[in-house]
Amino acid sequence: MSRCKIFYGDGTVYEGDSPPPLDVQVIVQRHPDIGWHTQSGSDFYVWDDERWTGVFDFGLFQYLELQGLMKPSSGNKYIVLDDGKWTEKNSGAFYFWVKHTGKVLFGRTLTQAKFNEVMSQALEGLRGKTGWTRDERRIDG
């Protein structure tokens, strides 16, 4: 297994650069203490040049600001770095822009049964996982 695998709600599994941004359910990636870590249950997943981290709205905004891709703004407008220039975008255009940065993936809500299927798929053949961290979701029975 490579350093990271991404599992989608439709059963697709992706390894490599430039993963599809929508419908992410589980990200399995290397962990120094427990071998493998499963990241799931977040609205967004952001890339920090080493690993994917799950975040929600404010975490996404903070990440984009720290990456120098977004400036604080007021109202329903977002100021983003688009093709090398600062551009104001409304919320719909903002999420379209975020989707194409290559550094943000989008989660999606599934039924518990469907999520359990995807998580089972992610855990299959996962050799070397020696434990769980507090932030990992497990399969609910």
VMD Tcl script that builds the backbone (N, CA, C; Angstrom):
set m [mol new atoms 423]
animate dup $m
set s [atomselect $m all]
$s set {name element resname resid chain x y z} {
  {N N MET 1 A 0.853 -1.184 0.000}
  {CA C MET 1 A 0.000 0.000 0.000}
  {C C MET 1 A 0.890 1.236 0.000}
  {N N SER 2 A 0.501 2.235 -0.761}
  {CA C SER 2 A 1.256 3.480 -0.789}
  {C C SER 2 A 1.079 4.220 0.536}
  {N N ARG 3 A 1.583 5.412 0.589}
  {CA C ARG 3 A 1.501 6.218 1.805}
  {C C ARG 3 A 0.075 6.642 2.138}
  {N N CYS 4 A -0.830 6.644 1.135}
  {CA C CYS 4 A -2.182 7.139 1.351}
  {C C CYS 4 A -3.147 6.510 0.353}
  {N N LYS 5 A -4.349 6.145 0.822}
  {CA C LYS 5 A -5.445 5.697 -0.033}
  {C C LYS 5 A -6.684 6.468 0.345}
  {N N ILE 6 A -7.472 6.850 -0.665}
  {CA C ILE 6 A -8.694 7.610 -0.436}
  {C C ILE 6 A -9.872 6.781 -0.924}
  {N N PHE 7 A -10.880 6.623 -0.066}
  {CA C PHE 7 A -12.058 5.814 -0.356}
  {C C PHE 7 A -13.267 6.720 -0.500}
  {N N TYR 8 A -14.032 6.494 -1.577}
  {CA C TYR 8 A -15.169 7.346 -1.923}
  {C C TYR 8 A -16.485 6.610 -1.685}
  {N N GLY 9 A -17.563 7.377 -1.580}
  {CA C GLY 9 A -18.886 6.824 -1.296}
  {C C GLY 9 A -19.397 5.867 -2.360}
  {N N ASP 10 A -18.917 5.986 -3.591}
  {CA C ASP 10 A -19.362 5.099 -4.665}
  {C C ASP 10 A -18.521 3.831 -4.777}
  {N N GLY 11 A -17.579 3.633 -3.832}
  {CA C GLY 11 A -16.733 2.443 -3.843}
  {C C GLY 11 A -15.390 2.635 -4.530}
  {N N THR 12 A -15.187 3.778 -5.157}
  {CA C THR 12 A -13.916 4.067 -5.821}
  {C C THR 12 A -12.808 4.219 -4.790}
  {N N VAL 13 A -11.617 3.745 -5.142}
  {CA C VAL 13 A -10.432 3.904 -4.297}
  {C C VAL 13 A -9.383 4.624 -5.136}
  {N N TYR 14 A -8.720 5.609 -4.544}
  {CA C TYR 14 A -7.733 6.397 -5.277}
  {C C TYR 14 A -6.410 6.425 -4.532}
  {N N GLU 15 A -5.328 6.217 -5.268}
  {CA C GLU 15 A -3.972 6.385 -4.749}
  {C C GLU 15 A -3.235 7.281 -5.719}
  {N N GLY 16 A -2.496 8.242 -5.219}
  {CA C GLY 16 A -1.705 9.082 -6.102}
  {C C GLY 16 A -1.964 10.555 -5.910}
  {N N ASP 17 A -1.399 11.340 -6.822}
  {CA C ASP 17 A -1.551 12.791 -6.791}
  {C C ASP 17 A -2.867 13.192 -7.436}
  {N N SER 18 A -3.336 14.371 -7.117}
  {CA C SER 18 A -4.544 14.968 -7.701}
  {C C SER 18 A -5.788 14.087 -7.572}
  {N N PRO 19 A -6.176 13.722 -6.344}
  {CA C PRO 19 A -7.372 12.898 -6.177}
  {C C PRO 19 A -8.644 13.652 -6.549}
  {N N PRO 20 A -9.677 12.940 -6.988}
  {CA C PRO 20 A -10.970 13.595 -7.225}
  {C C PRO 20 A -11.446 14.259 -5.924}
  {N N PRO 21 A -11.994 15.482 -5.996}
  {CA C PRO 21 A -12.269 16.224 -4.765}
  {C C PRO 21 A -13.577 15.920 -4.054}
  {N N LEU 22 A -14.528 15.244 -4.691}
  {CA C LEU 22 A -15.861 15.109 -4.093}
  {C C LEU 22 A -16.160 13.705 -3.577}
  {N N ASP 23 A -16.982 13.630 -2.519}
  {CA C ASP 23 A -17.514 12.374 -1.969}
  {C C ASP 23 A -16.473 11.537 -1.224}
  {N N VAL 24 A -15.485 12.180 -0.617}
  {CA C VAL 24 A -14.470 11.466 0.160}
  {C C VAL 24 A -15.110 10.937 1.444}
  {N N GLN 25 A -14.858 9.665 1.754}
  {CA C GLN 25 A -15.406 9.052 2.962}
  {C C GLN 25 A -14.328 8.670 3.967}
  {N N VAL 26 A -13.254 8.043 3.511}
  {CA C VAL 26 A -12.187 7.594 4.406}
  {C C VAL 26 A -10.846 7.822 3.713}
  {N N ILE 27 A -9.910 8.377 4.460}
  {CA C ILE 27 A -8.529 8.478 3.987}
  {C C ILE 27 A -7.688 7.639 4.932}
  {N N VAL 28 A -6.950 6.701 4.366}
  {CA C VAL 28 A -6.047 5.859 5.145}
  {C C VAL 28 A -4.631 6.318 4.822}
  {N N GLN 29 A -3.875 6.678 5.861}
  {CA C GLN 29 A -2.516 7.152 5.634}
  {C C GLN 29 A -1.582 6.677 6.735}
  {N N ARG 30 A -0.298 6.659 6.418}
  {CA C ARG 30 A 0.713 6.188 7.357}
  {C C ARG 30 A 0.680 6.986 8.658}
  {N N HIS 31 A 0.955 6.282 9.764}
  {CA C HIS 31 A 1.018 6.909 11.087}
  {C C HIS 31 A 2.221 6.321 11.821}
  {N N PRO 32 A 3.074 7.155 12.414}
  {CA C PRO 32 A 4.311 6.640 13.024}
  {C C PRO 32 A 4.101 5.738 14.237}
  {N N ASP 33 A 3.012 5.915 14.965}
  {CA C ASP 33 A 2.810 5.146 16.189}
  {C C ASP 33 A 1.936 3.906 16.010}
  {N N ILE 34 A 0.942 3.967 15.108}
  {CA C ILE 34 A -0.006 2.853 14.984}
  {C C ILE 34 A -0.006 2.236 13.580}
  {N N GLY 35 A 0.962 2.590 12.757}
  {CA C GLY 35 A 1.070 2.011 11.420}
  {C C GLY 35 A 0.221 2.723 10.390}
  {N N TRP 36 A -1.098 2.726 10.612}
  {CA C TRP 36 A -2.045 3.369 9.692}
  {C C TRP 36 A -3.097 4.139 10.477}
  {N N HIS 37 A -3.540 5.258 9.927}
  {CA C HIS 37 A -4.555 6.095 10.559}
  {C C HIS 37 A -5.698 6.268 9.565}
  {N N THR 38 A -6.940 6.178 10.047}
  {CA C THR 38 A -8.098 6.430 9.188}
  {C C THR 38 A -8.663 7.801 9.527}
  {N N GLN 39 A -8.849 8.613 8.511}
  {CA C GLN 39 A -9.422 9.954 8.672}
  {C C GLN 39 A -10.782 9.922 7.993}
  {N N SER 40 A -11.852 10.259 8.721}
  {CA C SER 40 A -13.200 10.227 8.139}
  {C C SER 40 A -14.129 11.134 8.938}
  {N N GLY 41 A -15.317 11.377 8.378}
  {CA C GLY 41 A -16.347 12.120 9.086}
  {C C GLY 41 A -16.218 13.625 9.041}
  {N N SER 42 A -15.370 14.165 8.165}
  {CA C SER 42 A -15.192 15.615 8.086}
  {C C SER 42 A -15.864 16.185 6.841}
  {N N ASP 43 A -16.179 17.469 6.903}
  {CA C ASP 43 A -16.741 18.141 5.732}
  {C C ASP 43 A -15.682 18.340 4.653}
  {N N PHE 44 A -14.450 18.634 5.083}
  {CA C PHE 44 A -13.350 18.890 4.159}
  {C C PHE 44 A -12.103 18.180 4.658}
  {N N TYR 45 A -11.186 17.930 3.732}
  {CA C TYR 45 A -9.876 17.363 4.060}
  {C C TYR 45 A -8.850 18.255 3.373}
  {N N VAL 46 A -7.869 18.761 4.132}
  {CA C VAL 46 A -6.882 19.685 3.589}
  {C C VAL 46 A -5.507 19.037 3.607}
  {N N TRP 47 A -4.708 19.353 2.586}
  {CA C TRP 47 A -3.374 18.776 2.425}
  {C C TRP 47 A -2.338 19.741 2.976}
  {N N ASP 48 A -1.481 19.254 3.882}
  {CA C ASP 48 A -0.467 20.124 4.484}
  {C C ASP 48 A 0.948 19.761 4.033}
  {N N ASP 49 A 1.086 19.177 2.857}
  {CA C ASP 49 A 2.362 18.746 2.271}
  {C C ASP 49 A 2.912 17.467 2.893}
  {N N GLU 50 A 2.235 16.912 3.882}
  {CA C GLU 50 A 2.631 15.632 4.455}
  {C C GLU 50 A 1.466 14.671 4.607}
  {N N ARG 51 A 0.285 15.210 4.905}
  {CA C ARG 51 A -0.868 14.349 5.164}
  {C C ARG 51 A -2.170 15.123 5.000}
  {N N TRP 52 A -3.258 14.369 4.851}
  {CA C TRP 52 A -4.594 14.953 4.803}
  {C C TRP 52 A -5.115 15.079 6.226}
  {N N THR 53 A -5.759 16.211 6.520}
  {CA C THR 53 A -6.353 16.453 7.833}
  {C C THR 53 A -7.811 16.856 7.639}
  {N N GLY 54 A -8.705 16.264 8.414}
  {CA C GLY 54 A -10.121 16.597 8.338}
  {C C GLY 54 A -10.422 17.888 9.069}
  {N N VAL 55 A -11.223 18.767 8.423}
  {CA C VAL 55 A -11.622 20.041 9.034}
  {C C VAL 55 A -13.078 20.332 8.693}
  {N N PHE 56 A -13.640 21.304 9.379}
  {CA C PHE 56 A -14.974 21.795 9.077}
  {C C PHE 56 A -14.830 23.222 8.535}
  {N N ASP 57 A -15.911 23.986 8.408}
  {CA C ASP 57 A -15.870 25.288 7.732}
  {C C ASP 57 A -14.750 26.204 8.210}
  {N N PHE 58 A -14.687 26.474 9.511}
  {CA C PHE 58 A -13.695 27.423 9.992}
  {C C PHE 58 A -12.278 26.903 9.823}
  {N N GLY 59 A -12.097 25.603 9.940}
  {CA C GLY 59 A -10.790 25.014 9.675}
  {C C GLY 59 A -10.384 25.189 8.217}
  {N N LEU 60 A -11.354 25.079 7.314}
  {CA C LEU 60 A -11.076 25.305 5.895}
  {C C LEU 60 A -10.642 26.751 5.665}
  {N N PHE 61 A -11.379 27.707 6.223}
  {CA C PHE 61 A -11.024 29.114 6.040}
  {C C PHE 61 A -9.634 29.410 6.608}
  {N N GLN 62 A -9.359 28.890 7.799}
  {CA C GLN 62 A -8.052 29.099 8.414}
  {C C GLN 62 A -6.951 28.498 7.547}
  {N N TYR 63 A -7.162 27.293 7.058}
  {CA C TYR 63 A -6.181 26.637 6.197}
  {C C TYR 63 A -5.894 27.475 4.955}
  {N N LEU 64 A -6.949 27.950 4.275}
  {CA C LEU 64 A -6.764 28.729 3.055}
  {C C LEU 64 A -6.037 30.045 3.331}
  {N N GLU 65 A -6.311 30.673 4.470}
  {CA C GLU 65 A -5.597 31.892 4.833}
  {C C GLU 65 A -4.131 31.594 5.113}
  {N N LEU 66 A -3.853 30.531 5.877}
  {CA C LEU 66 A -2.461 30.182 6.196}
  {C C LEU 66 A -1.673 29.787 4.954}
  {N N GLN 67 A -2.341 29.224 3.965}
  {CA C GLN 67 A -1.687 28.847 2.710}
  {C C GLN 67 A -1.509 30.054 1.779}
  {N N GLY 68 A -2.035 31.213 2.172}
  {CA C GLY 68 A -1.935 32.403 1.340}
  {C C GLY 68 A -2.872 32.377 0.151}
  {N N LEU 69 A -3.960 31.607 0.249}
  {CA C LEU 69 A -4.902 31.469 -0.854}
  {C C LEU 69 A -6.180 32.277 -0.664}
  {N N MET 70 A -6.380 32.830 0.537}
  {CA C MET 70 A -7.616 33.547 0.825}
  {C C MET 70 A -7.324 34.677 1.806}
  {N N LYS 71 A -8.060 35.786 1.672}
  {CA C LYS 71 A -7.971 36.905 2.610}
  {C C LYS 71 A -9.285 37.010 3.368}
  {N N PRO 72 A -9.243 37.490 4.616}
  {CA C PRO 72 A -10.487 37.723 5.345}
  {C C PRO 72 A -11.352 38.733 4.596}
  {N N SER 73 A -12.656 38.569 4.715}
  {CA C SER 73 A -13.603 39.423 4.014}
  {C C SER 73 A -14.870 39.508 4.834}
  {N N SER 74 A -15.771 40.387 4.436}
  {CA C SER 74 A -17.033 40.496 5.166}
  {C C SER 74 A -18.191 40.142 4.251}
  {N N GLY 75 A -19.318 39.823 4.853}
  {CA C GLY 75 A -20.499 39.473 4.071}
  {C C GLY 75 A -20.394 38.100 3.456}
  {N N ASN 76 A -21.071 37.910 2.345}
  {CA C ASN 76 A -21.089 36.612 1.663}
  {C C ASN 76 A -20.092 36.556 0.523}
  {N N LYS 77 A -19.021 37.307 0.625}
  {CA C LYS 77 A -17.997 37.323 -0.419}
  {C C LYS 77 A -16.702 36.762 0.145}
  {N N TYR 78 A -15.907 36.171 -0.724}
  {CA C TYR 78 A -14.621 35.600 -0.351}
  {C C TYR 78 A -13.573 36.190 -1.282}
  {N N ILE 79 A -12.434 36.588 -0.734}
  {CA C ILE 79 A -11.342 37.116 -1.543}
  {C C ILE 79 A -10.280 36.034 -1.633}
  {N N VAL 80 A -10.059 35.534 -2.852}
  {CA C VAL 80 A -9.172 34.388 -3.048}
  {C C VAL 80 A -8.120 34.700 -4.100}
  {N N LEU 81 A -7.004 33.980 -4.018}
  {CA C LEU 81 A -5.940 34.098 -5.004}
  {C C LEU 81 A -6.270 33.149 -6.152}
  {N N ASP 82 A -6.665 33.714 -7.278}
  {CA C ASP 82 A -7.105 32.930 -8.430}
  {C C ASP 82 A -6.244 33.307 -9.631}
  {N N ASP 83 A -5.474 32.346 -10.126}
  {CA C ASP 83 A -4.561 32.603 -11.252}
  {C C ASP 83 A -3.641 33.785 -10.985}
  {N N GLY 84 A -3.121 33.868 -9.764}
  {CA C GLY 84 A -2.130 34.878 -9.427}
  {C C GLY 84 A -2.669 36.256 -9.077}
  {N N LYS 85 A -3.997 36.441 -9.051}
  {CA C LYS 85 A -4.543 37.746 -8.670}
  {C C LYS 85 A -5.680 37.558 -7.672}
  {N N TRP 86 A -5.855 38.553 -6.807}
  {CA C TRP 86 A -6.906 38.502 -5.793}
  {C C TRP 86 A -8.243 38.802 -6.444}
  {N N THR 87 A -9.219 37.912 -6.205}
  {CA C THR 87 A -10.527 38.006 -6.835}
  {C C THR 87 A -11.608 37.801 -5.789}
  {N N GLU 88 A -12.691 38.577 -5.879}
  {CA C GLU 88 A -13.818 38.410 -4.959}
  {C C GLU 88 A -14.808 37.418 -5.563}
  {N N LYS 89 A -15.251 36.459 -4.746}
  {CA C LYS 89 A -16.179 35.438 -5.229}
  {C C LYS 89 A -17.351 35.304 -4.269}
  {N N ASN 90 A -18.543 34.992 -4.811}
  {CA C ASN 90 A -19.679 34.676 -3.949}
  {C C ASN 90 A -19.525 33.231 -3.474}
  {N N SER 91 A -20.427 32.755 -2.618}
  {CA C SER 91 A -20.234 31.435 -2.004}
  {C C SER 91 A -20.219 30.297 -3.022}
  {N N GLY 92 A -21.077 30.332 -4.039}
  {CA C GLY 92 A -21.071 29.266 -5.038}
  {C C GLY 92 A -19.773 29.218 -5.811}
  {N N ALA 93 A -19.299 30.376 -6.268}
  {CA C ALA 93 A -18.036 30.440 -7.009}
  {C C ALA 93 A -16.863 30.087 -6.104}
  {N N PHE 94 A -16.975 30.427 -4.810}
  {CA C PHE 94 A -15.911 30.105 -3.854}
  {C C PHE 94 A -15.705 28.595 -3.760}
  {N N TYR 95 A -16.789 27.842 -3.572}
  {CA C TYR 95 A -16.640 26.395 -3.440}
  {C C TYR 95 A -16.179 25.751 -4.743}
  {N N PHE 96 A -16.575 26.299 -5.876}
  {CA C PHE 96 A -16.070 25.814 -7.162}
  {C C PHE 96 A -14.563 26.055 -7.242}
  {N N TRP 97 A -14.113 27.233 -6.804}
  {CA C TRP 97 A -12.682 27.560 -6.795}
  {C C TRP 97 A -11.920 26.623 -5.851}
  {N N VAL 98 A -12.454 26.418 -4.625}
  {CA C VAL 98 A -11.787 25.553 -3.642}
  {C C VAL 98 A -11.602 24.147 -4.212}
  {N N LYS 99 A -12.619 23.655 -4.884}
  {CA C LYS 99 A -12.592 22.305 -5.441}
  {C C LYS 99 A -11.426 22.124 -6.424}
  {N N HIS 100 A -10.990 23.207 -7.046}
  {CA C HIS 100 A -9.940 23.118 -8.059}
  {C C HIS 100 A -8.557 23.544 -7.561}
  {N N THR 101 A -8.405 23.761 -6.245}
  {CA C THR 101 A -7.083 24.120 -5.722}
  {C C THR 101 A -6.156 22.916 -5.684}
  {N N GLY 102 A -6.725 21.699 -5.618}
  {CA C GLY 102 A -5.902 20.501 -5.492}
  {C C GLY 102 A -5.448 20.236 -4.072}
  {N N LYS 103 A -5.822 21.105 -3.138}
  {CA C LYS 103 A -5.401 20.957 -1.747}
  {C C LYS 103 A -6.565 20.720 -0.804}
  {N N VAL 104 A -7.781 20.634 -1.351}
  {CA C VAL 104 A -8.965 20.451 -0.512}
  {C C VAL 104 A -9.849 19.367 -1.130}
  {N N LEU 105 A -10.262 18.418 -0.291}
  {CA C LEU 105 A -11.215 17.384 -0.698}
  {C C LEU 105 A -12.500 17.604 0.087}
  {N N PHE 106 A -13.622 17.175 -0.467}
  {CA C PHE 106 A -14.927 17.383 0.145}
  {C C PHE 106 A -15.503 16.048 0.606}
  {N N GLY 107 A -15.941 15.979 1.868}
  {CA C GLY 107 A -16.657 14.819 2.367}
  {C C GLY 107 A -18.123 14.906 1.984}
  {N N ARG 108 A -18.872 13.859 2.311}
  {CA C ARG 108 A -20.310 13.844 2.048}
  {C C ARG 108 A -20.954 12.895 3.039}
  {N N THR 109 A -22.133 13.217 3.496}
  {CA C THR 109 A -22.843 12.380 4.460}
  {C C THR 109 A -23.420 11.158 3.763}
  {N N LEU 110 A -23.241 10.002 4.397}
  {CA C LEU 110 A -23.833 8.743 3.944}
  {C C LEU 110 A -24.673 8.174 5.075}
  {N N THR 111 A -25.509 7.206 4.752}
  {CA C THR 111 A -26.183 6.473 5.823}
  {C C THR 111 A -25.117 5.716 6.611}
  {N N GLN 112 A -25.425 5.352 7.838}
  {CA C GLN 112 A -24.448 4.613 8.643}
  {C C GLN 112 A -24.090 3.287 7.981}
  {N N ALA 113 A -25.084 2.598 7.424}
  {CA C ALA 113 A -24.823 1.310 6.774}
  {C C ALA 113 A -23.866 1.467 5.598}
  {N N LYS 114 A -24.078 2.490 4.779}
  {CA C LYS 114 A -23.199 2.711 3.622}
  {C C LYS 114 A -21.803 3.115 4.080}
  {N N PHE 115 A -21.723 3.982 5.102}
  {CA C PHE 115 A -20.411 4.348 5.633}
  {C C PHE 115 A -19.672 3.113 6.144}
  {N N ASN 116 A -20.386 2.240 6.859}
  {CA C ASN 116 A -19.759 1.013 7.361}
  {C C ASN 116 A -19.177 0.175 6.225}
  {N N GLU 117 A -19.881 0.115 5.079}
  {CA C GLU 117 A -19.359 -0.607 3.916}
  {C C GLU 117 A -18.046 -0.005 3.438}
  {N N VAL 118 A -18.030 1.317 3.327}
  {CA C VAL 118 A -16.820 1.998 2.847}
  {C C VAL 118 A -15.681 1.819 3.849}
  {N N MET 119 A -15.959 1.960 5.144}
  {CA C MET 119 A -14.923 1.787 6.157}
  {C C MET 119 A -14.403 0.357 6.167}
  {N N SER 120 A -15.287 -0.622 5.999}
  {CA C SER 120 A -14.851 -2.027 5.918}
  {C C SER 120 A -13.897 -2.216 4.748}
  {N N GLN 121 A -14.249 -1.607 3.619}
  {CA C GLN 121 A -13.390 -1.681 2.436}
  {C C GLN 121 A -12.018 -1.057 2.744}
  {N N ALA 122 A -12.010 0.064 3.448}
  {CA C ALA 122 A -10.756 0.747 3.779}
  {C C ALA 122 A -9.887 -0.090 4.714}
  {N N LEU 123 A -10.518 -0.835 5.616}
  {CA C LEU 123 A -9.763 -1.618 6.604}
  {C C LEU 123 A -9.299 -2.972 6.074}
  {N N GLU 124 A -9.907 -3.442 4.984}
  {CA C GLU 124 A -9.515 -4.731 4.405}
  {C C GLU 124 A -8.050 -4.692 3.982}
  {N N GLY 125 A -7.315 -5.693 4.358}
  {CA C GLY 125 A -5.927 -5.800 3.931}
  {C C GLY 125 A -5.003 -4.750 4.528}
  {N N LEU 126 A -5.452 -4.080 5.559}
  {CA C LEU 126 A -4.651 -3.038 6.186}
  {C C LEU 126 A -3.711 -3.696 7.196}
  {N N ARG 127 A -2.586 -4.121 6.719}
  {CA C ARG 127 A -1.609 -4.800 7.592}
  {C C ARG 127 A -0.754 -3.779 8.325}
  {N N GLY 128 A -0.470 -4.058 9.563}
  {CA C GLY 128 A 0.405 -3.187 10.325}
  {C C GLY 128 A -0.304 -2.123 11.142}
  {N N LYS 129 A -1.640 -2.100 11.131}
  {CA C LYS 129 A -2.365 -1.164 11.996}
  {C C LYS 129 A -2.392 -1.786 13.386}
  {N N THR 130 A -1.744 -1.113 14.343}
  {CA C THR 130 A -1.578 -1.692 15.671}
  {C C THR 130 A -2.453 -1.056 16.741}
  {N N GLY 131 A -3.242 -0.048 16.374}
  {CA C GLY 131 A -4.089 0.609 17.362}
  {C C GLY 131 A -4.960 1.663 16.703}
  {N N TRP 132 A -5.647 2.424 17.542}
  {CA C TRP 132 A -6.569 3.473 17.088}
  {C C TRP 132 A -6.271 4.747 17.852}
  {N N THR 133 A -6.412 5.886 17.194}
  {CA C THR 133 A -6.313 7.172 17.891}
  {C C THR 133 A -7.726 7.605 18.282}
  {N N ARG 134 A -7.821 8.595 19.153}
  {CA C ARG 134 A -9.134 9.039 19.627}
  {C C ARG 134 A -9.997 9.649 18.528}
  {N N ASP 135 A -9.372 10.192 17.498}
  {CA C ASP 135 A -10.152 10.876 16.467}
  {C C ASP 135 A -10.607 9.956 15.333}
  {N N GLU 136 A -10.280 8.673 15.396}
  {CA C GLU 136 A -10.680 7.756 14.327}
  {C C GLU 136 A -12.087 7.224 14.584}
  {N N ARG 137 A -12.918 7.258 13.525}
  {CA C ARG 137 A -14.258 6.655 13.598}
  {C C ARG 137 A -14.114 5.163 13.334}
  {N N ARG 138 A -14.914 4.398 14.014}
  {CA C ARG 138 A -14.928 2.943 13.797}
  {C C ARG 138 A -16.273 2.547 13.215}
  {N N ILE 139 A -16.336 1.330 12.752}
  {CA C ILE 139 A -17.581 0.819 12.215}
  {C C ILE 139 A -18.579 0.630 13.349}
  {N N ASP 140 A -19.769 1.204 13.177}
  {CA C ASP 140 A -20.832 1.045 14.181}
  {C C ASP 140 A -21.670 -0.179 13.830}
  {N N GLY 141 A -21.952 -0.999 14.807}
  {CA C GLY 141 A -22.741 -2.198 14.565}
  {C C GLY 141 A -24.130 -1.949 14.904}
}
mol reanalyze $m
mol bondsrecalc $m
mol representation Tube
mol addrep $m
